Amino acid sequence: MALFVIAVYAGFGRPIWIDEFLHFALGGYDSVLDVLAVIWKTTAEVNHGQTGTYMLLDYLLLEIFGANAVALRLPSLLSGIFLLLSSFLFFEARRVGFIGRIGFLLAIVGQADLMHYVGEARPYMPLAASAVGILAYYSVLPEDRGRWTVAVTGWVSVLLGASMHPYFPAYWLSIALFCYWSAWFDGRRTASIPDALAFANLPLSIAGTALVFVIGTLTWLRGGPSFAFHPFEWMVFGPWATFTGLSHFQFIPDHALAFIVAAGVVPLLHLAAPRWAKPVLHGLVAPCVLILLALALSVLVGVASYVRHYWILPRQWVASAALVPIGVVWLACEVSRQFERLSPLAAGAFAATALYGLSLTTLPVMQAKAVELRDRMAAPSVPPAVMPVPPESAPSDNDGWVALANRNIEAGGPVWTIYRLYYIRGY
């Protein structure tokens, strides 16, 4: 089922668009040095906010596979797989069983805005995957991190996130602190500096921090253009609906407010509860805090865009949109455990009801995506006799460049060298 989820969102057969073209055009250059020069010159004004890592990877992939949309999007596709694997590692660490993992797969299918980026050549899915990977890694205690799967998850998450997106450091620090607090809250750690350093994994932290500053100094830390956009211009359904039902809680849009209220109230109830009642609420607190943390980080990202007079867009929230369904499923599993204390039948009934309610929203999404994929893959290919050839003159606008790139992808073979003119003439 996990592979099917990735497949329906992988974008097979979908044309590229202008943001992906900015990566595709680099395939027309002759060398890595040329591409690095373009990244350096365009980071501030054109590809602002990017580290350039995804762009460099795309150049190498296009050199190997030619003009191919799957190759262009391969880092996102692999990141989507990594996100799911990291989620399963997290659920294993939190003793969430098979039913809970099925629930998560249903939930992630319903996060259509997030999962769209599995099939798009931009660094949003790598950011989301690295955030989930960090959550999984730090949910495993230091003494239990000897397994190669855990160590690989930690290192891949840090190196992927630090190299791919400037938002990653904020998520890395916040999630690591949350996991340390959660372990302390459960009585599995002591609050001390030596213990905190062991928990953080000092070699990993030093390597990741160095990578953040090295890449950042060369790219996004150099600054960017001045904007004068209306921050809420693209929120046609309003800020609240966009923040909840169209992004973070897209898998349960009608219950977003209830979960946000519950996430805020449960920790307060635990603080105020008498000693005999605390064990009942204890397991619910950490999932609620994770949900609140994910939402708070998205608010922070939105404030940063607002201050810079840039658009506030749901794609900026993808890392939190990946964390929220994890928190919701974790919370539901903890509630089920409380029911199990009363009766296994009651716990089973709760789990069945939760899965059924979730499937009502998410299975139609999966079906629609599967039909969309089938229709794209069934589209007739261009006969060899009419395959396009490289044009002699460059297009005059972005739409022309994108159309030309999609013709190149249909034709296959190497990426045409004419795309160098896009950056040379425009920037």
C-alpha positions as CSV (number, residue, x, y, z in Angstrom):
1,M,0.0,0.0,0.0
2,A,2.9,2.4,0.8
3,L,4.3,2.0,-2.7
4,F,0.9,2.5,-4.2
5,V,0.6,5.8,-2.3
6,I,3.9,6.9,-3.7
7,A,3.0,5.8,-7.2
8,V,-0.3,7.7,-7.4
9,Y,1.4,10.9,-6.4
10,A,4.7,10.5,-8.3
11,G,3.5,12.7,-11.2
12,F,4.2,10.1,-13.9
13,G,3.2,11.6,-17.3
14,R,2.5,15.0,-15.8
15,P,4.1,17.9,-17.8
16,I,6.6,20.1,-15.9
17,W,5.8,23.7,-15.2
18,I,7.9,26.9,-14.8
19,D,9.3,26.3,-11.3
20,E,10.5,22.8,-12.5
21,F,11.8,24.3,-15.7
22,L,14.2,26.4,-13.7
23,H,15.9,23.1,-12.8
24,F,15.4,21.5,-16.2
25,A,17.1,24.3,-18.0
26,L,20.4,23.5,-16.2
27,G,20.5,20.3,-18.1
28,G,21.6,22.3,-21.2
29,Y,24.9,23.2,-19.7
30,D,28.2,21.4,-20.3
31,S,29.7,21.1,-16.9
32,V,29.1,21.2,-13.1
33,L,31.2,24.4,-12.9
34,D,28.8,26.1,-15.3
35,V,25.8,25.0,-13.3
36,L,27.4,26.1,-10.0
37,A,28.0,29.5,-11.6
38,V,24.4,29.8,-12.6
39,I,23.2,28.8,-9.1
40,W,25.5,31.4,-7.6
41,K,24.3,34.2,-10.0
42,T,20.5,33.4,-9.6
43,T,20.1,32.5,-6.0
44,A,19.2,36.0,-4.9
45,E,17.0,37.3,-7.7
46,V,15.5,34.2,-9.5
47,N,15.9,31.1,-7.3
48,H,15.7,32.9,-4.1
49,G,15.5,30.8,-0.9
50,Q,17.0,27.7,-2.5
51,T,20.2,26.1,-1.5
52,G,20.9,24.9,-5.0
53,T,21.5,21.3,-4.0
54,Y,18.3,20.0,-5.7
55,M,19.3,22.0,-8.9
56,L,22.8,20.4,-8.9
57,L,21.3,17.0,-8.4
58,D,18.9,17.5,-11.3
59,Y,21.7,18.6,-13.6
60,L,23.6,15.3,-12.8
61,L,20.4,13.2,-13.2
62,L,19.6,14.8,-16.6
63,E,23.2,14.2,-17.7
64,I,22.7,10.5,-16.9
65,F,19.1,9.9,-18.0
66,G,18.6,12.7,-20.6
67,A,15.4,14.8,-20.9
68,N,13.2,12.8,-18.5
69,A,10.6,14.1,-16.1
70,V,11.0,11.1,-13.7
71,A,14.7,11.8,-13.5
72,L,14.1,15.4,-12.9
73,R,11.7,14.6,-10.0
74,L,13.7,11.6,-8.6
75,P,15.0,13.4,-5.5
76,S,11.4,14.2,-4.5
77,L,10.2,10.6,-5.3
78,L,12.9,9.1,-3.2
79,S,12.2,11.6,-0.4
80,G,8.6,10.5,-0.4
81,I,9.7,6.9,0.1
82,F,12.0,8.0,2.9
83,L,9.2,10.0,4.6
84,L,7.0,6.8,4.8
85,L,9.9,4.6,6.0
86,S,10.8,7.2,8.7
87,S,7.2,7.4,9.8
88,F,7.2,3.6,10.3
89,L,10.4,3.9,12.3
90,F,8.7,6.5,14.5
91,F,5.6,4.4,15.0
92,E,7.8,1.4,16.0
93,A,9.6,3.6,18.6
94,R,6.2,4.7,20.0
95,R,4.8,1.2,19.9
96,V,2.2,1.9,17.4
97,G,1.0,-1.3,15.7
98,F,-0.2,-2.4,12.3
99,I,-3.6,-0.8,12.6
100,G,-2.1,2.6,13.4
101,R,0.3,2.4,10.5
102,I,-2.6,1.6,8.1
103,G,-4.3,4.7,9.6
104,F,-1.3,6.8,8.9
105,L,-1.2,5.6,5.2
106,L,-4.8,6.6,4.9
107,A,-4.1,9.9,6.5
108,I,-1.1,10.7,4.3
109,V,-3.1,9.9,1.2
110,G,-5.5,12.5,2.3
111,Q,-2.7,15.1,2.6
112,A,-3.0,15.7,-1.1
113,D,-1.3,19.2,-1.1
114,L,1.7,17.7,0.8
115,M,2.0,14.5,-1.3
116,H,1.7,16.4,-4.6
117,Y,5.4,17.3,-4.0
118,V,6.4,13.7,-4.3
119,G,6.0,14.3,-8.1
120,E,7.5,17.8,-8.3
121,A,11.1,18.8,-8.8
122,R,11.4,21.3,-6.0
123,P,12.9,20.9,-2.5
124,Y,9.6,20.7,-0.5
125,M,9.3,16.9,-0.2
126,P,13.0,16.6,0.9
127,L,12.2,19.2,3.6
128,A,9.1,17.2,4.8
129,A,11.0,13.9,4.7
130,S,13.9,15.2,6.6
131,A,11.6,16.6,9.3
132,V,9.9,13.3,9.7
133,G,13.2,11.5,9.7
134,I,14.5,13.7,12.5
135,L,11.4,13.0,14.5
136,A,11.9,9.2,14.0
137,Y,15.6,9.3,14.8
138,Y,15.3,11.3,18.1
139,S,12.3,9.2,19.2
140,V,14.8,6.3,19.5
141,L,16.9,6.6,22.7
142,P,20.7,6.9,22.3
143,E,21.3,3.5,23.8
144,D,18.9,1.9,21.2
145,R,20.4,3.7,18.1
146,G,22.9,1.0,17.3
147,R,20.8,-0.5,14.5
148,W,21.9,0.6,11.1
149,T,18.4,1.6,10.1
150,V,18.2,4.1,12.9
151,A,21.7,5.6,12.3
152,V,21.1,5.9,8.5
153,T,17.8,7.6,9.2
154,G,19.5,10.2,11.4
155,W,22.3,11.0,9.1
156,V,20.2,11.0,5.9
157,S,17.7,13.3,7.6
158,V,20.2,15.8,8.7
159,L,22.3,15.8,5.5
160,L,19.2,15.9,3.3
161,G,17.5,18.7,5.2
162,A,20.6,20.8,5.8
163,S,21.6,20.7,2.1
164,M,18.1,21.1,0.7
165,H,16.1,23.8,2.5
166,P,16.7,26.9,4.7
167,Y,13.7,26.1,6.9
168,F,15.3,22.8,8.1
169,P,17.4,24.2,11.0
170,A,14.3,25.5,12.7
171,Y,12.5,22.1,12.4
172,W,15.7,20.2,13.4
173,L,16.2,22.1,16.6
174,S,12.5,22.2,17.5
175,I,11.9,18.5,16.9
176,A,15.1,17.5,18.7
177,L,14.0,19.5,21.8
178,F,10.5,18.1,21.6
179,C,11.8,14.5,21.5
180,Y,14.2,15.2,24.4
181,W,11.3,16.7,26.4
182,S,9.1,13.8,25.5
183,A,11.7,11.3,26.7
184,W,12.1,13.2,29.9
185,F,8.3,13.5,30.4
186,D,8.1,9.7,30.1
187,G,10.8,9.3,32.7
188,R,13.3,7.9,30.2
189,R,15.9,10.7,30.4
190,T,17.3,13.0,33.0
191,A,17.5,16.8,32.4
192,S,21.2,17.4,32.3
193,I,23.7,18.8,29.8
194,P,25.7,15.6,29.4
195,D,22.5,13.6,28.8
196,A,21.3,16.3,26.3
197,L,24.5,16.1,24.4
198,A,24.4,12.4,24.2
199,F,20.8,12.5,23.1
200,A,21.6,15.1,20.3
201,N,24.5,13.0,18.9
202,L,27.3,15.6,18.9
203,P,29.1,14.3,15.7
204,L,25.8,14.4,13.8
205,S,24.9,17.9,15.2
206,I,28.3,19.3,14.3
207,A,28.3,17.9,10.8
208,G,24.8,19.1,10.1
209,T,25.4,22.6,11.5
210,A,28.5,23.0,9.5
211,L,26.7,21.9,6.3
212,V,23.9,24.4,7.0
213,F,26.3,27.3,7.3
214,V,28.5,26.3,4.4
215,I,25.7,25.9,2.0
216,G,23.7,28.8,3.5
217,T,26.7,31.2,3.2
218,L,27.0,30.4,-0.5
219,T,23.3,30.6,-1.2
220,W,20.3,31.7,0.9
221,L,22.2,33.5,3.7
222,R,23.4,36.0,1.0
223,G,20.0,37.6,1.1
224,G,17.3,37.9,-1.4
225,P,15.2,40.5,-3.3
226,S,12.8,42.9,-1.8
227,F,9.1,41.9,-2.2
228,A,6.0,44.0,-2.3
229,F,3.3,41.2,-2.5
230,H,0.1,41.0,-0.5
231,P,0.9,38.0,1.9
232,F,-2.7,36.7,1.7
233,E,-3.2,37.2,-2.1
234,W,-3.4,33.4,-2.9
235,M,-5.6,32.5,0.1
236,V,-8.8,32.6,-1.9
237,F,-10.6,30.5,0.8
238,G,-9.3,32.6,3.7
239,P,-6.4,32.1,6.1
240,W,-8.2,29.7,8.4
241,A,-9.5,27.3,5.8
242,T,-6.1,27.4,4.0
243,F,-4.2,26.7,7.2
244,T,-6.5,23.8,8.3
245,G,-8.6,22.0,5.8
246,L,-6.5,22.8,2.8
247,S,-3.1,22.0,4.3
248,H,-2.4,20.7,7.8
249,F,-5.7,18.8,8.3
250,Q,-6.6,18.1,4.7
251,F,-7.1,14.4,5.6
252,I,-9.7,15.3,8.2
253,P,-10.9,18.8,7.2
254,D,-14.1,18.8,9.1
255,H,-12.4,17.9,12.4
256,A,-9.5,20.3,12.3
257,L,-10.8,22.7,15.0
258,A,-11.7,19.8,17.3
259,F,-8.1,18.4,17.1
260,I,-6.5,21.9,17.6
261,V,-8.7,22.5,20.7
262,A,-8.0,19.1,22.1
263,A,-4.2,19.5,21.5
264,G,-4.3,22.7,23.4
265,V,-6.6,21.5,26.3
266,V,-5.2,18.1,27.0
267,P,-1.8,19.3,28.3
268,L,-3.5,21.9,30.4
269,L,-5.8,19.2,31.9
270,H,-2.8,17.1,32.7
271,L,-1.2,19.9,34.5
272,A,-4.3,20.6,36.6
273,A,-5.4,17.0,37.1
274,P,-5.1,15.3,40.5
275,R,-2.4,12.7,40.9
276,W,-4.8,9.7,40.4
277,A,-5.9,11.1,37.0
278,K,-2.6,12.0,35.5
279,P,-1.8,8.4,34.3
280,V,-5.0,8.5,32.2
281,L,-3.9,11.7,30.4
282,H,-0.2,11.1,30.4
283,G,0.1,9.3,27.1
284,L,-2.1,11.9,25.3
285,V,0.1,14.8,26.2
286,A,3.1,14.3,23.8
287,P,1.0,13.7,20.7
288,C,-0.9,16.9,21.4
289,V,2.3,18.9,21.9
290,L,3.7,17.5,18.6
291,I,0.6,18.8,16.8
292,L,0.9,22.2,18.5
293,L,4.6,22.4,17.7
294,A,4.0,21.6,14.0
295,L,1.3,24.3,13.8
296,A,3.5,26.8,15.6
297,L,6.4,26.2,13.2
298,S,4.0,26.9,10.3
299,V,2.9,30.1,11.9
300,L,6.5,31.1,12.3
301,V,7.2,30.4,8.6
302,G,4.1,32.4,7.7
303,V,5.2,35.3,9.9
304,A,8.6,35.3,8.1
305,S,6.8,35.6,4.8
306,Y,4.5,38.3,6.1
307,V,7.4,40.4,7.4
308,R,9.2,40.1,4.0
309,H,6.0,41.1,2.2
310,Y,6.0,37.7,0.4
311,W,3.1,35.4,-0.3
312,I,2.1,33.0,2.4
313,L,1.6,29.7,0.6
314,P,0.6,26.2,1.8
315,R,3.7,24.8,0.2
316,Q,5.8,26.6,2.8
317,W,4.1,24.4,5.5
318,V,4.9,21.0,4.0
319,A,7.1,19.8,6.9
320,S,4.4,20.6,9.4
321,A,1.7,19.1,7.1
322,A,3.7,15.8,7.4
323,L,4.0,16.0,11.2
324,V,0.4,16.7,11.9
325,P,-1.0,13.4,10.6
326,I,1.7,11.6,12.5
327,G,0.6,13.4,15.7
328,V,-3.1,12.7,15.1
329,V,-2.5,9.0,14.4
330,W,-0.3,8.8,17.5
331,L,-2.9,10.5,19.6
332,A,-5.6,8.2,18.3
333,C,-3.5,5.2,19.2
334,E,-2.9,6.5,22.7
335,V,-6.7,7.0,23.1
336,S,-7.2,3.4,21.9
337,R,-4.8,2.2,24.7
338,Q,-7.0,3.9,27.2
339,F,-10.0,2.1,25.8
340,E,-8.1,-1.1,26.0
341,R,-7.7,-0.7,29.8
342,L,-11.5,-0.9,29.9
343,S,-12.1,-3.6,27.3
344,P,-10.3,-4.9,24.2
345,L,-13.6,-4.8,22.5
346,A,-14.0,-1.1,23.2
347,A,-10.5,-0.5,21.8
348,G,-11.3,-2.5,18.7
349,A,-14.5,-0.6,18.1
350,F,-12.7,2.7,18.5
351,A,-10.0,1.7,16.0
352,A,-12.5,0.5,13.5
353,T,-14.6,3.6,13.8
354,A,-11.5,5.8,13.4
355,L,-10.3,3.9,10.3
356,Y,-13.8,4.0,8.8
357,G,-14.2,7.7,9.3
358,L,-10.7,8.4,7.9
359,S,-11.3,6.2,4.9
360,L,-14.5,8.2,4.0
361,T,-12.3,11.2,3.3
362,T,-9.1,9.7,2.0
363,L,-10.1,6.7,-0.1
364,P,-12.0,8.9,-2.7
365,V,-8.8,10.9,-2.9
366,M,-6.7,7.8,-3.6
367,Q,-9.2,6.6,-6.2
368,A,-9.2,10.0,-8.0
369,K,-5.4,10.1,-8.0
370,A,-5.3,6.5,-9.4
371,V,-7.7,7.4,-12.2
372,E,-5.7,10.5,-13.0
373,L,-2.5,8.5,-13.1
374,R,-4.1,5.9,-15.4
375,D,-5.4,8.5,-17.8
376,R,-2.0,10.2,-18.0
377,M,-0.2,6.9,-18.6
378,A,-2.7,5.9,-21.3
379,A,-2.2,9.1,-23.3
380,P,-0.8,8.3,-26.7
381,S,2.9,8.9,-27.2
382,V,4.2,11.1,-30.0
383,P,5.0,9.1,-33.1
384,P,8.8,9.1,-33.9
385,A,8.1,10.7,-37.3
386,V,6.8,13.9,-35.7
387,M,9.1,14.1,-32.8
388,P,10.3,17.7,-32.2
389,V,13.8,18.8,-32.9
390,P,15.7,21.6,-31.1
391,P,14.5,25.0,-32.4
392,E,16.9,27.6,-33.7
393,S,15.4,30.5,-31.9
394,A,14.6,30.9,-28.2
395,P,11.0,31.4,-26.9
396,S,10.0,34.9,-25.9
397,D,8.2,34.1,-22.6
398,N,8.1,31.6,-19.8
399,D,5.1,29.7,-21.3
400,G,7.1,29.2,-24.4
401,W,10.1,27.9,-22.5
402,V,8.0,25.5,-20.5
403,A,6.3,24.2,-23.7
404,L,9.6,23.7,-25.3
405,A,10.9,21.7,-22.3
406,N,7.9,19.4,-22.4
407,R,8.5,18.9,-26.1
408,N,12.1,18.0,-25.3
409,I,10.9,15.5,-22.7
410,E,8.5,13.9,-25.2
411,A,11.4,13.6,-27.7
412,G,13.8,12.2,-25.1
413,G,17.5,12.2,-25.7
414,P,19.8,14.9,-24.2
415,V,18.6,18.1,-22.8
416,W,18.8,20.7,-25.6
417,T,21.6,23.3,-25.2
418,I,19.2,26.2,-26.2
419,Y,18.0,26.3,-22.5
420,R,21.2,28.1,-21.6
421,L,19.7,31.2,-23.2
422,Y,17.0,31.3,-20.6
423,Y,19.5,32.2,-17.8
424,I,21.9,34.1,-20.1
425,R,19.3,36.3,-21.7
426,G,17.0,36.8,-18.7
427,Y,19.5,37.0,-15.9
